[in-house]
Amino acid sequence: MQNPRQIAFLALREVHRRGAFADAALDRAFGNSQLNALDRRLVTELVYGSVRRMRSIDFIIDKLATKKSSQQPPELRTILHLGLYQLEYLNQIPPSAAVNTTVQLAKENGFSGLSSFVNGLLRQYIRLTDNDLNPLTVSNYKSTVERLGIMHSFPEWLVKMWIEQIGETETEQLCEWFNQSPTIDLRINPLKSSICQIEAAFKSHKISTSRLPNLPQALRLNGSIGAIQNLPGYSEGWWTIQDSSAQLVTHLLGPQPGETIIDACAAPGGKTTHSAELMQDTGTIHACDKTASRLKKLKENADRLQMKSIKIHTGDSRHFPEFVNLADRVLLDAPCSGLGTLHRRADARWRHTPENIQQQSQLQSELLANAATFVKPGGVLVYATCTIHPLENETVIRSFLNSNPHWQIEPPTIDLPVQPSPEGWVKVWPHRHHMDGFFMVRLKQD
């Protein structure tokens, strides 16, 4: 099967019908096809984009069709999503091509009798937008929260939470940022290469890169790059992929050669291997995770980067009494909602609720209380998440400090591209700092 739109439809059907993760559904769809690089990019854009913009597209269907989107046959709704996504968000595709291929999709997937409805709805949408009557921009919304939620396709509880933290203007900027395609950052492995050597290697392959301030190992790739494993230096272990904000976490931890480090939730190993690099691969890093499949990825990364100091432990970090008072430094990169990385995880915005965030916060508090027992007297603990929800960050830390008066925040002493808060923690807002949303704080025992 070589029709990219049919492949996108099959992936989206799995997302909507079975609740599959968009990236997993996409991988399975690609596994049954032999698309060229250009078509693969189109399928990826259609799947991730349609999932991201689901609320906006459903709103358009609700405005134009007699039946609401929720009342449409589910697979027809998916086909309409694909057509409307191309018309609204993909300027490079001619409207006639978007309409014709969507009508063809309907015919090929059991909706021949409704193909004229599909054709009519899409052409009605084109007429409206040609006359500056796009339903997304001309509708009367009940509130700012509803307007931002529908226009940028986010659940209202998320929009409301962001407005409470950063106001309406910045919330709109954040929504726009999360709807962009993500950048790819590399972390240079200084034990095998140098930033200058890698810049030169990428330049020789006509791949543009840029350095990032206050992150000595970071390089951002600009433009399309193709398959990661085909890039220069990958198999030699010269670099690994890691977003710049995640690199900040390990610099805040500050591991030193010869120390004992515990990475309590380590997989897939980005911060574990970064610690090994900063320690010049001397000392010991105990890397724990309860998911064996994710630890396999950590081992593959460590082997490719040729790290010797990492010892892998399978299991929940709350069940390792042998680690008590063992470590000079402990990193708890806690499992979280990932609400700082919504541009990378197309469906995450639809999977979370205020209720499961509350449950996540409870788990994070338990993990933090336990990880603190691993630290030697006078040692350091860094708590980090890739979420920007206060319940998973500030609330967890305040609760921990209230229960553990012999611990305190140690404000960063290194130069960071992000200004620490008055309390001493670091919160990365993507639209301000142009990197994944993150929270990190360094704690020390009295």
N, C-alpha and C positions, 0 to 999 in steps of 0.2 A: 504494500500500500504506500503510494507516494504523494497523495493529495494532502498538503500541509493543513488545510482547514478541516478536513475529515479527521486527521490525527489530533488536532486541537479539540475538536468536538468530542472524540472518544475520551481524551484526558479529562475534559471538563465534566463529562457525564459521570466519570468515576468520582470526581470531587463532589458533585451534587447528589448523586444517587447513593454512594457508599460512604461519604464523609472522608474520602481519602485526602491526604495532604497533597497540595498542588504539585510540589516538587517530586514526590514519589509517583504520582499519576503521570507526570510528564516523563519521568525516567522509564516507566513501563511502556508508555506509548512510543517513545523513541526506540525501545528495544525491539519493537516489531516493524521497524521501518528502516529505510536506507536513504535518508534525506541528505541533500547537500547542506553546506554550512549556512547558506542564505535562508533556505527553507526552515532549518532548525531554529534560526533566530526568529523567524516569523511565528512559528508554532509557540516558542517560549513567550514571545510578546503577547500573543493572543490569549494564551492560558493564564499567565500571571496577571495581565492587564484586565481580562474579563473577571477574574476573581477579585482583584483589588477594587474594581469599579462597579461591583455588583449592585450596590444600593443605588448609585446614580442611574445605572441602566434600567433597573426595575422601575425607578421613578418615571423614566421616559416611557416605558411600556404602559405603566398605569395611566399616563396622560393621553396616550394615543390609541390604545386598544379598548374595546368594549369591556373585555374581561381583564381584571388586574393581573399582574405578572404571577402572583401566587396561585391564580386560578387556571393559568395556562398549563397544558400538558408539560411536565418537567423537561422533557427532551426538546420540545419546541421552544420553551423558554431559553434553554441553553443555546439553541441556534440563533434566536433573536439577540441574545447577548453578544454572540460573535459578530453578527452583522452591525449592530449598533456601536459596539466597541470600535470597529474599524472606521465607521462614519464619524464618530465623535472625537476619537483620540489618535487616529493614525492618518495624518495628513498626506503621507506618501502613497497611500492606496487610493486610486481614483474611485469616486463614489459609485460609478457604474459597475466597476469590478467587485466592490464590496457587496452591492445588491445582487448581482448575478450569481456570484459564488455562494451567497447565503441562500438564495432561492434553490440553487442546485443541491445544497446540503439538505434542505427540507425534503426535496424529492427523493434523495438517496437514502433518507433515514426514516421513511414511513409516513411522511407528511405531504404527499403529492396533493391531496385534497385541500391542504392549507397553504400551498405555495403562493397562491394569489394574495392571500392575507399577508404573508411575509413580505411579498413584493410591495403591496400597498402601504404597509406600515413603514417600511424603510424609505419609500419614496415620499411619503407624507413628512417624515422626519427631515429629509433633504430639503423639501419645499419650505418648511418652517425655518430651518437654519439659514437658508438662502435669503429669507426675509427678516433676519434678525429676531426670530421668534422661537429660539431654542427653549424648550420647556425648562431646562435647568436654570437658565438665567432670567426668564421673564415671570416665573411663578411667584406668587405671594406666599412667602414662608411665615409660619407662625412666630418664629423666634430666630435669633442668631444661631443658636445651637442646632435647630432643624436645618437652617440654610447651609451651614458649614458641613453638617452630617450628610446631607443629600448631595450637595455640589461636589464635595471631595470624597464621598463614599466612606464614611466611618459611622460606627454606632454612636448614638447620642450620649451614652454614659461616658465614653472616652472623650468626646469633644467637650462636654461639660467639665470633666476633671481638668483638662488642659487649660480651659478658660480660667478656672479658679486659680491655677498656678501661674500662668504667664499672660493672661488677658486675651481679648478677641483677635487683635492684629497678629500677635505672634502665633496664636493657635492656627490661624489660617496659613501662615508661613510654614508651620510644622506639618500641617496636612499636605500642603503642596510638596514639601520635601519628601515625605513618606510615599508619595505617588510617583516619584522619579525612579528610574532604574538605578540600582546601587553601583557605587564605584568598587573597584578591586584594589586593595592595598597589599603590598608585600612587606614582610619583615626579613631583612637581610640577616643571614647567619654569619656573624663576624669570625667564627671559627673556621669557615671554609671559603669566605669571599670578602669582598668589600663593596661598599655602595657605588664607588666609581667603576669597578670592574663590571658590576651588573648593569649600571646605566649604559656602559659602552656595548655590552652584549645585546641589550634590548634595542639600542639605537641601530646596531648593525642589522637587526631584524625589522627595522622601520616601525618600532613600537615606542610611542612617546611616554615618558615618565616624568613625574615631578616629586621633589622632596617635600617633606612636611615639617613645619617648624617645631623645635623642641622634641623631635622624635628621631634620634640619630640612626635608627635601623629601618625607617619607614620609607617606602617608595609607592607612589600612587600611579597606577596604570591608566593611561588616557586613551579612550576610543576602544574599538573592537580588537580582541586579542586572540580569538580562537580557543582551541583546547588548552587547558592549563598545563597538562603534562608535556605538551610539545614546546613550551617556552624554554628559552636558554637557561640552563642552570638548575632546572627542576630535578632531574635524576641525580645530579651531583650533590644535591642538598645545599645549594647556595642560598636558598630562600624558602620561605613558606608563606602561604596566604594568611593574613591576619589583619582585621580592620585596625586602623590607627588607635581608636579608643580602647580596644582590647590590649594593645601594646602598652598603653599608659598604665594599666593595672599592675603589670609586672615591674615597671619602673618604680611605681609607688611602693611595691613590696621591697624592692632593693636587695635581692639575694646576692650574697658575697661568696667568693671562692671558698670551698672547704666546709660550708655550713650544711646543716641538716634542715631540709625544707619539707613540709607536708602540703600537698595540693589535695584538698579534701574532696573536691568534685571535679576531677581533672579532665575527663574525656570531653572532646576529642584531642586535647593535648596542646592547644596553641600556647597557653600560658605556662604549661609544664616545660615545653621545649624552650620557650623564651627564658625561663629561669635557668635552665641548663646552660644556655648561651651566656647569660650574664655572669654565671659562676665559672665560666671557662670549662664547663663539663667536669668540674671537680666537686667533692662533697657528695651528698646523697639527697635525691628528691624522691619522696614516697608519694606516688600518684595513685589516688583511690577513685574508684567509681563503681557504682552498683550494676552498671550495664555493660556486660561482657562485650557486646558487639561494638560499642563505642570505644571501649578500651583497646579493641583490636586496631581501630583507626589510630589511636594514640601510639601504639607500638609501631605501626607502619610509618607514622610521621617521625618518631624517634629514630627508627632504623634508617630512613632516608636521609635524615640530618646527621646521622652517625653519632648519636648521643649514648654515652656509657653510664651516666650518673643516675639514670631514672630507674626506679624499682616500682613495678606495677602491682597493685593490690585490688582484687575484685571484691566488692562488697560495700555496704552502706557505711560511710565514715563514722556513723554513731556507734558502730560495733567493732571498734579497734582499740580496746583498752591498752594495748601495748604501746600506743602512741602518746600516752599521757606524759606531759613534761619532757617530751623528746626533742621538740623542734626549736631551732633559732627563729624561724619564721614560718607562719602558716598562711596559706591562701585559701579562702572560702569564696570561690566563684559560684555563688549559690544558684541552684535551679530556680528559674523565674519565668514570668509570663513572656519575656522577650519583647515587651512593648517599646523598647528603644530601637528595635530592628524590623519594624513593620514593612520597610521598603524591601527587605530581603525575604520576608516570610509573607507571601501574598495573602494567605488565608488566616493569619494569626488574629487580625482585627475582628474576625467573625467568630473565633473559637473561644474567646475569653468572656467572662462575665464578672461583675463585681463580687459575686459569691465565690468563684474559684480563685480570685485574687486574694480574698480573705484566707482561704485554705492554704494558699501558697505562702502567705506571710507567716502563718503559724509554723509551717515546715521550716522556713528560713530561720525563724527564731530558735527553733530546736537545734538546727545544724550549727548556728553560731555559738550557742551556749556550749555545745559539745566541742567544737573546734577550739574554743578558748582553752580547754583543758590540755590541749596538745602543746601549748606554748611554754617554753622554759621561763622561769622568772626573768623579767627584763626583756623578754622576746617580743616579737612583733606579729600582729595578726591583721591581714587585709581582708575586708569584706567587700565583695563586688557583685553587681548584677548588670545584665544588659536590658534593664527596664527603667522607665522614668516614672513609675507609679510610687507615690510616697509611702503607701502601705507596705511595699516590699523593700523600702530603702530607709528613709528617715525614721519611720515608725519602728522598724526593727532595731535600728541602732539606739534610738532613745530608750526603748524598752530594755535593751541589753545593758546600757550604762546605768539605768536606774536600779537594775538588779545586781550589778557588779561594780560597786563603787571603787574597787581597786584598779579598774580599767579606765583609760581616758583616750580621747582622740588626740593623735599626734599629727598636727597640720603638716602638709607637704613642705619639704625643704628644698626640693628640686624644682627647676624651671619646668612649668607645664604649659601647654597651649590653652589650658582652661583655668580660669581663676577659681581658686577654692572658695567655698562659702565662708561666712563669718564663723560658722561652727567648726570648720576644718575639713569637711568632706568635699568631694569633687563630683559635680553632676554635669554630665555632658548632654547638652541639648542639641540634637542633630542640625536644626536649621541655623543655630548660632555658630556651631563649631565645625560643621561639614564633616561629621563622622557619626558612627552609630551612637545612639543614645545609651549612656552608661552611668552607673553610680559606683563610687568607690571611696572607701575611707580606711585610714590606717589607725589601728588601735594598739595601745601599749599598756602593759601592766606597770603599776607604780613600783 
